[in-house]
Amino acid sequence: MNVPATPPVQTPFDSVENAQTYIRLLIEALIEAKQEIEDDVASASGGRSERRLQALRLVQYKLHRLEQHLKTSGRMLNDLRRLRRLLLEEESDLDRRASSDSAA
């Protein structure tokens, strides 16, 4: 009895490219959240609770830090993608050399 092969489930981390796309989407969502918090800070500055204003500023700081980490992660993923391409190119060059040496 043959069981039909099911395609592997894709996740954001199946490849470096998918992870890069996922990081870009996270950064976009983060930028939107930062804008919303900025608006909240502006409205909270109008005499509301000082504690709320401090909390919103802490959220701004944490979102800024998260954005920096995500941008760094994006650059690291880009480096990994480039290194993989370089290694695969070298590997294919070696294969070509080996096949041309054996043909000679």
C-alpha positions as protocol buffer text, in pm:
chain_id: "A"
residue {
  index: 1
  type: MET
  ca { x: 0 y: 0 z: 0 }
}
residue {
  index: 2
  type: ASN
  ca { x: 151 y: 332 z: -110 }
}
residue {
  index: 3
  type: VAL
  ca { x: 102 y: 627 z: 116 }
}
residue {
  index: 4
  type: PRO
  ca { x: 101 y: 954 z: -78 }
}
residue {
  index: 5
  type: ALA
  ca { x: 395 y: 1172 z: 9 }
}
residue {
  index: 6
  type: THR
  ca { x: 290 y: 1489 z: 182 }
}
residue {
  index: 7
  type: PRO
  ca { x: 486 y: 1801 z: 105 }
}
residue {
  index: 8
  type: PRO
  ca { x: 689 y: 1927 z: 399 }
}
residue {
  index: 9
  type: VAL
  ca { x: 523 y: 2203 z: 596 }
}
residue {
  index: 10
  type: GLN
  ca { x: 690 y: 2537 z: 530 }
}
residue {
  index: 11
  type: THR
  ca { x: 769 y: 2762 z: 820 }
}
residue {
  index: 12
  type: PRO
  ca { x: 927 y: 3107 z: 822 }
}
residue {
  index: 13
  type: PHE
  ca { x: 1258 y: 2937 z: 898 }
}
residue {
  index: 14
  type: ASP
  ca { x: 1275 y: 2671 z: 626 }
}
residue {
  index: 15
  type: SER
  ca { x: 1530 y: 2883 z: 444 }
}
residue {
  index: 16
  type: VAL
  ca { x: 1736 y: 3193 z: 500 }
}
residue {
  index: 17
  type: GLU
  ca { x: 1520 y: 3377 z: 246 }
}
residue {
  index: 18
  type: ASN
  ca { x: 1200 y: 3286 z: 434 }
}
residue {
  index: 19
  type: ALA
  ca { x: 1355 y: 3402 z: 760 }
}
residue {
  index: 20
  type: GLN
  ca { x: 1454 y: 3731 z: 595 }
}
residue {
  index: 21
  type: THR
  ca { x: 1097 y: 3783 z: 477 }
}
residue {
  index: 22
  type: TYR
  ca { x: 968 y: 3707 z: 827 }
}
residue {
  index: 23
  type: ILE
  ca { x: 1210 y: 3958 z: 982 }
}
residue {
  index: 24
  type: ARG
  ca { x: 1102 y: 4225 z: 729 }
}
residue {
  index: 25
  type: LEU
  ca { x: 737 y: 4166 z: 822 }
}
residue {
  index: 26
  type: LEU
  ca { x: 821 y: 4193 z: 1191 }
}
residue {
  index: 27
  type: ILE
  ca { x: 1000 y: 4523 z: 1131 }
}
residue {
  index: 28
  type: GLU
  ca { x: 699 y: 4658 z: 941 }
}
residue {
  index: 29
  type: ALA
  ca { x: 466 y: 4563 z: 1228 }
}
residue {
  index: 30
  type: LEU
  ca { x: 710 y: 4714 z: 1474 }
}
residue {
  index: 31
  type: ILE
  ca { x: 718 y: 5045 z: 1287 }
}
residue {
  index: 32
  type: GLU
  ca { x: 337 y: 5058 z: 1301 }
}
residue {
  index: 33
  type: ALA
  ca { x: 342 y: 4985 z: 1674 }
}
residue {
  index: 34
  type: LYS
  ca { x: 604 y: 5255 z: 1731 }
}
residue {
  index: 35
  type: GLN
  ca { x: 381 y: 5509 z: 1553 }
}
residue {
  index: 36
  type: GLU
  ca { x: 82 y: 5411 z: 1765 }
}
residue {
  index: 37
  type: ILE
  ca { x: 285 y: 5446 z: 2085 }
}
residue {
  index: 38
  type: GLU
  ca { x: 421 y: 5781 z: 1967 }
}
residue {
  index: 39
  type: ASP
  ca { x: 61 y: 5899 z: 1921 }
}
residue {
  index: 40
  type: ASP
  ca { x: -28 y: 5768 z: 2267 }
}
residue {
  index: 41
  type: VAL
  ca { x: 268 y: 5952 z: 2421 }
}
residue {
  index: 42
  type: ALA
  ca { x: 159 y: 6275 z: 2254 }
}
residue {
  index: 43
  type: SER
  ca { x: -194 y: 6241 z: 2389 }
}
residue {
  index: 44
  type: ALA
  ca { x: -75 y: 6129 z: 2734 }
}
residue {
  index: 45
  type: SER
  ca { x: 147 y: 6435 z: 2765 }
}
residue {
  index: 46
  type: GLY
  ca { x: -164 y: 6649 z: 2801 }
}
residue {
  index: 47
  type: GLY
  ca { x: -178 y: 6616 z: 3180 }
}
residue {
  index: 48
  type: ARG
  ca { x: -268 y: 6251 z: 3228 }
}
residue {
  index: 49
  type: SER
  ca { x: -104 y: 6020 z: 3471 }
}
residue {
  index: 50
  type: GLU
  ca { x: 273 y: 6057 z: 3491 }
}
residue {
  index: 51
  type: ARG
  ca { x: 297 y: 5684 z: 3553 }
}
residue {
  index: 52
  type: ARG
  ca { x: 119 y: 5611 z: 3224 }
}
residue {
  index: 53
  type: LEU
  ca { x: 354 y: 5846 z: 3040 }
}
residue {
  index: 54
  type: GLN
  ca { x: 658 y: 5675 z: 3190 }
}
residue {
  index: 55
  type: ALA
  ca { x: 520 y: 5335 z: 3091 }
}
residue {
  index: 56
  type: LEU
  ca { x: 463 y: 5453 z: 2734 }
}
residue {
  index: 57
  type: ARG
  ca { x: 818 y: 5590 z: 2716 }
}
residue {
  index: 58
  type: LEU
  ca { x: 949 y: 5256 z: 2839 }
}
residue {
  index: 59
  type: VAL
  ca { x: 748 y: 5084 z: 2565 }
}
residue {
  index: 60
  type: GLN
  ca { x: 903 y: 5324 z: 2311 }
}
residue {
  index: 61
  type: TYR
  ca { x: 1250 y: 5236 z: 2434 }
}
residue {
  index: 62
  type: LYS
  ca { x: 1183 y: 4861 z: 2423 }
}
residue {
  index: 63
  type: LEU
  ca { x: 1037 y: 4886 z: 2071 }
}
residue {
  index: 64
  type: HIS
  ca { x: 1342 y: 5083 z: 1959 }
}
residue {
  index: 65
  type: ARG
  ca { x: 1574 y: 4817 z: 2102 }
}
residue {
  index: 66
  type: LEU
  ca { x: 1371 y: 4541 z: 1939 }
}
residue {
  index: 67
  type: GLU
  ca { x: 1389 y: 4722 z: 1605 }
}
residue {
  index: 68
  type: GLN
  ca { x: 1768 y: 4744 z: 1633 }
}
residue {
  index: 69
  type: HIS
  ca { x: 1790 y: 4371 z: 1711 }
}
residue {
  index: 70
  type: LEU
  ca { x: 1567 y: 4282 z: 1418 }
}
residue {
  index: 71
  type: LYS
  ca { x: 1769 y: 4497 z: 1180 }
}
residue {
  index: 72
  type: THR
  ca { x: 2088 y: 4331 z: 1304 }
}
residue {
  index: 73
  type: SER
  ca { x: 1926 y: 3990 z: 1255 }
}
residue {
  index: 74
  type: GLY
  ca { x: 1830 y: 4089 z: 900 }
}
residue {
  index: 75
  type: ARG
  ca { x: 2190 y: 4184 z: 823 }
}
residue {
  index: 76
  type: MET
  ca { x: 2315 y: 3857 z: 971 }
}
residue {
  index: 77
  type: LEU
  ca { x: 2070 y: 3659 z: 759 }
}
residue {
  index: 78
  type: ASN
  ca { x: 2187 y: 3849 z: 453 }
}
residue {
  index: 79
  type: ASP
  ca { x: 2548 y: 3762 z: 539 }
}
residue {
  index: 80
  type: LEU
  ca { x: 2452 y: 3395 z: 578 }
}
residue {
  index: 81
  type: ARG
  ca { x: 2274 y: 3397 z: 242 }
}
residue {
  index: 82
  type: ARG
  ca { x: 2581 y: 3546 z: 73 }
}
residue {
  index: 83
  type: LEU
  ca { x: 2813 y: 3297 z: 240 }
}
residue {
  index: 84
  type: ARG
  ca { x: 2592 y: 3007 z: 136 }
}
residue {
  index: 85
  type: ARG
  ca { x: 2597 y: 3129 z: -225 }
}
residue {
  index: 86
  type: LEU
  ca { x: 2974 y: 3165 z: -210 }
}
residue {
  index: 87
  type: LEU
  ca { x: 3018 y: 2815 z: -69 }
}
residue {
  index: 88
  type: LEU
  ca { x: 2779 y: 2661 z: -322 }
}
residue {
  index: 89
  type: GLU
  ca { x: 2958 y: 2842 z: -605 }
}
residue {
  index: 90
  type: GLU
  ca { x: 3295 y: 2710 z: -485 }
}
residue {
  index: 91
  type: GLU
  ca { x: 3147 y: 2362 z: -453 }
}
residue {
  index: 92
  type: SER
  ca { x: 3014 y: 2369 z: -810 }
}
residue {
  index: 93
  type: ASP
  ca { x: 3353 y: 2500 z: -931 }
}
residue {
  index: 94
  type: LEU
  ca { x: 3525 y: 2205 z: -761 }
}
residue {
  index: 95
  type: ASP
  ca { x: 3276 y: 1962 z: -916 }
}
residue {
  index: 96
  type: ARG
  ca { x: 3338 y: 2111 z: -1260 }
}
residue {
  index: 97
  type: ARG
  ca { x: 3714 y: 2086 z: -1215 }
}
residue {
  index: 98
  type: ALA
  ca { x: 3690 y: 1726 z: -1097 }
}
residue {
  index: 99
  type: SER
  ca { x: 3475 y: 1627 z: -1394 }
}
residue {
  index: 100
  type: SER
  ca { x: 3707 y: 1802 z: -1641 }
}
residue {
  index: 101
  type: ASP
  ca { x: 4013 y: 1637 z: -1481 }
}
residue {
  index: 102
  type: SER
  ca { x: 3856 y: 1293 z: -1507 }
}
residue {
  index: 103
  type: ALA
  ca { x: 3759 y: 1355 z: -1870 }
}
residue {
  index: 104
  type: ALA
  ca { x: 4120 y: 1448 z: -1959 }
}
